[in-house]
């Protein structure tokens, strides 16, 4: 049984008196321990799917199941103990007036988990940050360090599922690689399941076992890692994304 199941999901926003269909009847499933990617241009609906799973976007049709059970509305503590999200901008997602210690301790306090001192120290160590960082503020850290804190916060409740919304796109190229390698290591060590959004097929190829190509709110094509590596896509849109990604890589050399 898949750990994550999205069936015929539709998301509709109302803007300026008209309905905007951000996601249209998209289905996907992710097995336990798998890393599954969503890729597409800006506005393709890929991030909206993650937000819908978390209850942050208005679902107008379809079902979302975690571990075979349909997710409740509102999501509640049980959901947050199983599913956590890492956002694109690590500075915007961390409270600027809270110390790293406070940011990491908050989920523990909400869920009534004691011994926060040991949990915070272990979390920082797990993401490669020294223990004394706990008394710093987000603005005192680099972008890569802030994203490591965001990952540590997402893992404080030991959830089996991480939703990753462009987790490295706001970082420099060298730092991107460090954070992606960190995520791969954590996934292997904890048997985590990833549902990851990116506009960059090179990132998806590095991180994901399968990928769903999105365009204008619809699913265009699903590819395995092997098919992606050998450029065996069947749609013109997926091919254009692959070519654009290859051009960016060549331009960086």
LINFENKA-V60313 format. One record per residue. NEAR is the number of other C-alpha atoms within 8 Angstrom. D_LAST is the distance of its C-alpha to the last C-alpha in Angstrom with 1 decimal. Layout:
BEGIN
near: {NEAR	NEAR}
d_last: {D_LAST	D_LAST}
END
This chain:
BEGIN
near: {5	10	12	12	13	13	11	11	16	14	15	12	9	8	7	4	5	6	8	8	10	14	15	11	11	12	10	7	9	13	10	9	9	11	13	13	14	13	15	13	8	6	9	12	14	13	8	11	9	11	10	12	8	10	10	7	9	9	10	8	9	11	9	12	12	10	8	10	6	8	9	6	6	5	11	8	7	7	9	10	10	11	12	12	10	12	11	11	9	11	12	6	8	10	9	9	5	10	12	13	10	8	11	13	10	8	10	13	9	7	7	6	8	6	6	9	6	7	9	13	9	8	12	14	10	8	11	7	10	7	8	6	8	10	8	10	11	13	7	6	10	7	10	11	9	13	13	12	12	13	10	13	11	12	10	13	9	7	14	10	11	14	12	13	13	11	11	9	8	8	9	7	6	6	9	12	8	8	12	10	8	9	8	9	8	10	12	8	7	7	10	15	14	13	14	14	12	13	9	10	11	8	8	13	11	6	9	13	11	11	14	13	13	16	13	9	13	12	11	11	11	9	11	9	11	6	10	11	8	6	8	7	10	7	8	6	8	12	11	8	11	10	8	8	11	9	8	8	8	7	6	5	4}
d_last: {42.7	39.4	38.8	37.4	39.0	38.4	40.7	40.9	39.6	40.1	39.5	41.1	41.1	43.7	42.4	44.6	47.3	45.3	43.7	39.9	39.0	35.7	35.8	37.9	39.3	36.3	36.9	34.9	35.8	34.0	35.5	36.1	33.1	30.8	27.6	27.6	25.1	25.8	23.1	23.5	23.0	24.8	28.6	28.4	30.7	28.5	29.2	32.8	33.3	32.5	34.8	37.5	37.5	38.0	40.7	38.9	38.9	42.1	42.4	44.5	44.6	43.7	43.7	41.5	42.5	41.4	42.9	45.1	46.7	46.2	44.8	47.5	47.5	47.1	44.8	46.5	46.1	46.0	43.0	41.1	41.9	40.1	37.3	35.1	32.2	29.1	28.2	25.1	26.0	27.2	29.0	31.0	32.0	33.4	36.7	36.1	39.7	39.7	38.7	36.3	39.5	41.2	38.2	38.1	41.9	42.6	42.0	44.2	46.9	46.9	47.2	49.8	47.8	49.0	47.7	44.9	44.3	43.3	41.3	39.2	38.6	37.6	35.2	33.4	33.2	31.8	28.8	28.3	30.1	33.0	36.5	37.1	34.5	37.2	39.0	36.1	35.4	32.3	31.6	31.6	28.6	24.8	23.3	22.2	25.7	27.3	25.6	26.8	30.2	30.1	29.3	32.1	34.5	33.7	34.7	37.8	40.1	38.4	37.8	36.7	34.5	31.6	30.5	26.9	26.2	22.4	22.8	19.3	18.4	19.9	17.9	14.9	11.9	13.0	16.5	15.9	15.2	18.3	20.5	19.5	20.3	23.5	24.5	24.1	26.2	28.8	29.1	29.8	32.2	34.1	33.9	32.6	32.1	29.2	29.1	25.7	24.5	21.0	19.6	16.3	16.9	14.1	16.1	19.3	18.2	17.6	20.9	23.4	25.8	26.6	25.4	27.5	26.0	27.9	28.7	31.4	32.9	33.3	31.9	30.3	29.2	28.9	26.5	26.4	23.3	23.9	24.3	21.1	19.2	20.9	20.5	24.3	24.9	28.1	27.8	26.1	25.0	23.3	21.6	20.4	19.0	17.2	15.7	14.7	12.9	11.1	10.2	8.9	6.7	5.3	5.5	3.8	0.0}
END
